[in-house]
């Protein structure tokens, strides 16, 4: 039998943040956010996604920008596949 300890989260000090999601992320802002992130890699930059899009013509960049109520910003790099019927 496998036993796994699952930690519980104490939510008493948890802050609930509001956020807004933006499409069509500005590539300069996206690059700046990646440059300022200590763990971001080249594969999370607009340059990589642009090259990937040129390689696979059925894909388009669909990155999202999250603006949180505490003033922080996050970028979620995404690609979307075009569908044809």
C-alpha positions as CSV (number, residue, x, y, z in Angstrom):
1,X,0.0,0.0,0.0
2,X,1.3,3.5,-0.9
3,X,1.0,6.2,1.7
4,X,1.4,9.8,0.8
5,X,1.5,12.8,3.1
6,X,-0.4,15.7,1.6
7,X,0.5,19.0,3.3
8,X,-2.4,21.2,4.3
9,X,-2.3,24.9,3.5
10,X,-3.0,27.4,6.3
11,X,-5.3,29.9,4.6
12,X,-5.5,32.3,7.5
13,X,-2.8,34.5,6.1
14,X,-3.7,34.0,2.5
15,X,-4.4,37.2,0.5
16,X,-7.0,36.9,-2.3
17,X,-5.9,38.9,-5.4
18,X,-8.0,40.2,-8.2
19,X,-6.5,40.0,-11.7
20,X,-7.1,41.0,-15.3
21,X,-6.2,39.0,-18.3
22,X,-5.0,40.6,-21.5
23,X,-4.6,39.1,-24.9
24,X,-2.1,40.4,-27.6
25,X,0.8,40.8,-25.2
26,X,3.3,43.5,-26.3
27,X,6.5,41.6,-27.2
28,X,8.7,44.3,-25.7
29,X,6.9,44.1,-22.3
30,X,7.0,40.3,-22.5
31,X,10.7,40.3,-23.1
32,X,11.3,42.7,-20.3
33,X,9.4,40.5,-17.9
34,X,11.4,37.4,-19.0
35,X,14.6,39.4,-18.7
36,X,13.8,40.3,-15.1
37,X,12.8,36.7,-14.1
38,X,15.7,34.8,-12.7
39,X,14.3,31.4,-13.8
40,X,12.9,32.3,-17.3
41,X,14.6,30.6,-20.2
42,X,14.9,31.5,-23.9
43,X,12.0,29.1,-24.5
44,X,9.7,31.5,-22.6
45,X,10.6,34.6,-24.7
46,X,8.7,36.2,-27.6
47,X,11.7,35.4,-29.9
48,X,11.3,31.7,-29.4
49,X,7.5,31.8,-29.9
50,X,7.9,33.9,-33.1
51,X,10.5,31.4,-34.5
52,X,8.2,28.5,-33.5
53,X,5.3,30.2,-35.3
54,X,7.3,30.6,-38.5
55,X,8.2,27.0,-38.4
56,X,4.7,25.7,-37.8
57,X,2.4,27.8,-39.9
58,X,-0.8,26.4,-38.3
59,X,0.2,27.9,-34.9
60,X,-0.2,31.4,-33.7
61,X,1.0,33.2,-30.6
62,X,-1.7,33.3,-28.0
63,X,0.2,34.5,-24.9
64,X,-1.7,36.0,-22.0
65,X,-0.7,38.7,-19.6
66,X,-2.0,38.6,-16.0
67,X,-2.1,41.9,-14.1
68,X,-2.7,41.3,-10.3
69,X,-4.2,43.7,-7.8
70,X,-0.9,43.8,-5.9
71,X,0.8,45.4,-8.9
72,X,2.6,42.2,-10.1
73,X,2.4,41.0,-13.7
74,X,2.8,37.5,-15.1
75,X,3.1,36.4,-18.7
76,X,1.8,32.9,-19.8
77,X,3.4,32.0,-23.1
78,X,0.9,30.1,-25.2
79,X,0.5,28.9,-28.8
80,X,-2.9,28.1,-30.4
81,X,-3.5,25.9,-33.3
82,X,-5.6,27.2,-36.2
83,X,-8.4,24.9,-37.1
84,X,-9.8,24.7,-40.5
85,X,-13.1,23.0,-41.4
